[in-house]
């Protein structure tokens, strides 16, 4: 039994005329008759009564007609679903990523993804969290790796990935670079470069909170919006900065990183996507990340 035989059965049942049914299907009457005959032989049942002037359904044909319609409907649904899936798999998975994760997490993750799902193409869009969230909600992104705010929109699903350690970025020639770790007290009266709070609230607040918890004022020398810019300013000696550990993967010449003494503060890193959107590519991406999470986040 095949799809063309079911179509032939339904068309003849609807028209009760082989010629009109053949025209409706765009096939020759002889081809239509062969499909009906083959179907009847396979089922072991006569589906139609035929005379030179009349075509009618047999009791068996009448009884099987609803099931034939349902079966063909399911086949068409399956085909449409498969075509939709094939079209989806041909499009790149649009992944938004904050800069430190783009440097530290994404390269090894994509290597694992290529090995497990070589059919999935990925487009990486590097942006700040405050810009990634609206793009997720608008459908411009399929998934984002970001710093989740406490009041994240409930239309998004959030899955924790890691807590990224904060470290001190300083010039290689700075006196503090000789130390294996740097305390907040070491940073008293040292010019600091902080990110703009409007675009990077997590990193901005972390730096100020670090000084407040030590009872020290932060000497803010410069405010900059981009991580690359902050690290380049550090390289010129404009000040020091508290940055996520993966920022070291950006490899800015003249900049070195040192851990903070004591319990270093950490920045949450999570994956988020629209709650009610189904996407097998996104699910495969997340599954790959989960399966390799320990290795991927060991350096965070």
Residue pairs with C-beta under 8 A, 6 or more apart in sequence:
1 39
1 42
1 43
3 72
3 75
4 35
5 35
5 36
5 38
5 39
6 39
6 68
6 71
6 72
6 75
7 25
7 72
8 21
8 25
8 32
8 35
8 36
8 39
9 35
9 36
9 39
9 47
9 61
9 65
9 68
10 65
10 68
10 69
10 72
11 21
11 24
11 25
11 32
12 18
12 21
12 32
12 36
12 48
12 55
13 48
13 57
13 61
13 65
13 68
14 21
14 24
15 21
15 24
16 54
16 55
16 56
16 57
17 55
18 29
18 32
18 33
18 55
19 29
21 32
22 28
22 29
22 31
22 32
25 32
36 47
36 48
39 47
40 46
40 47
43 64
45 58
45 60
45 61
45 64
46 58
46 60
46 61
47 57
47 58
47 60
47 61
47 64
48 55
48 56
48 57
48 58
48 61
49 55
49 56
49 57
49 58
57 65
85 280
88 279
88 280
88 281
89 119
89 120
89 280
89 281
91 121
92 121
92 122
92 123
93 120
93 121
93 122
93 123
93 142
93 143
93 279
93 281
93 282
93 285
94 123
94 125
94 140
94 141
94 142
94 143
95 106
95 122
95 123
95 124
95 125
95 141
95 142
95 143
95 144
95 145
95 285
96 125
96 126
96 127
96 132
96 135
96 136
96 141
96 143
96 144
96 145
96 146
97 105
97 106
97 124
97 125
97 126
97 127
97 144
97 145
97 146
98 126
98 127
98 128
98 129
98 132
98 145
98 146
98 147
98 269
99 126
99 128
99 226
99 227
99 228
99 247
99 250
100 164
100 227
100 243
100 244
100 245
100 246
100 247
100 249
101 145
101 164
101 246
101 269
102 124
102 126
103 246
103 247
103 249
103 250
104 164
104 244
104 245
104 246
104 249
104 299
104 300
105 145
105 161
105 246
105 269
105 296
105 297
105 300
106 124
106 145
108 292
108 295
108 296
109 288
109 289
109 292
109 296
110 122
112 288
112 291
112 292
112 296
113 120
113 122
113 284
113 285
113 288
116 284
116 288
117 281
117 284
117 285
117 288
120 281
120 284
120 285
122 285
125 132
125 135
125 141
127 135
128 199
128 200
129 146
129 147
129 148
129 149
129 200
129 202
130 198
130 199
130 201
132 141
132 144
132 146
133 144
133 146
133 149
133 152
133 153
133 156
133 272
135 141
135 144
136 143
136 144
136 156
136 272
136 273
136 274
137 153
137 155
137 156
137 274
139 274
139 277
142 273
142 277
142 279
142 281
142 282
143 271
143 272
143 273
143 282
143 285
143 286
144 271
144 272
144 273
145 161
145 269
145 270
145 271
146 269
146 270
146 272
147 202
147 267
147 268
147 269
147 270
148 158
148 268
148 270
148 272
149 201
152 158
152 272
154 275
155 274
155 275
155 276
156 272
156 273
156 274
156 275
157 272
157 273
157 274
157 275
158 270
158 271
158 272
159 270
159 271
159 272
159 286
160 268
160 269
160 270
161 269
161 270
161 271
161 289
161 293
161 297
162 269
162 293
162 297
162 300
163 266
163 267
163 268
163 269
163 300
164 244
164 245
164 246
164 266
164 267
164 268
164 269
164 300
165 244
165 245
165 259
165 264
165 265
165 266
165 300
166 206
166 210
166 242
166 243
166 244
166 245
166 260
166 264
166 265
166 266
166 267
167 242
167 243
167 244
167 245
167 247
167 248
167 257
167 258
167 259
167 260
167 264
168 176
168 182
168 187
168 240
168 241
168 242
168 243
168 257
168 258
168 259
168 260
169 230
169 231
169 234
169 240
169 241
169 242
169 243
169 247
169 248
169 255
169 256
169 257
170 176
170 177
170 182
170 234
170 240
170 255
170 256
170 257
170 258
171 177
171 234
171 235
171 236
171 237
171 254
171 255
171 256
172 254
172 255
172 256
173 237
173 254
174 237
174 240
176 182
176 186
176 190
176 240
176 258
177 256
177 258
179 186
179 258
180 258
180 259
181 258
181 259
181 260
181 261
182 258
182 259
182 260
182 261
183 260
183 261
183 262
184 210
184 211
184 213
184 214
184 216
184 260
184 261
185 214
185 216
186 261
187 211
187 216
187 240
188 216
189 219
190 219
190 239
190 240
191 219
191 221
191 222
191 238
191 239
191 240
192 207
192 218
192 219
192 220
192 221
192 239
192 240
192 241
192 242
193 221
193 222
193 223
193 224
193 230
193 233
193 234
193 238
193 239
193 240
193 241
194 203
194 204
194 207
194 208
194 218
194 220
194 222
194 223
194 224
194 241
194 242
195 203
195 204
195 223
195 224
195 225
195 227
195 230
196 204
196 223
196 224
196 225
197 204
197 205
199 225
200 225
202 267
202 268
203 242
203 243
203 244
203 267
206 242
206 265
206 267
207 218
207 241
207 242
208 218
209 265
210 218
210 242
210 260
210 265
211 217
211 218
221 238
221 239
222 233
222 238
222 239
224 230
224 233
227 243
227 247
227 250
228 250
228 252
230 241
230 243
231 241
231 243
231 247
231 250
231 252
231 255
232 252
233 239
233 241
234 240
234 241
234 252
234 255
235 252
235 253
235 254
235 255
242 260
243 257
244 267
245 257
245 299
245 300
246 299
246 300
247 257
248 257
269 300
271 286
271 289
273 279
273 282
289 296
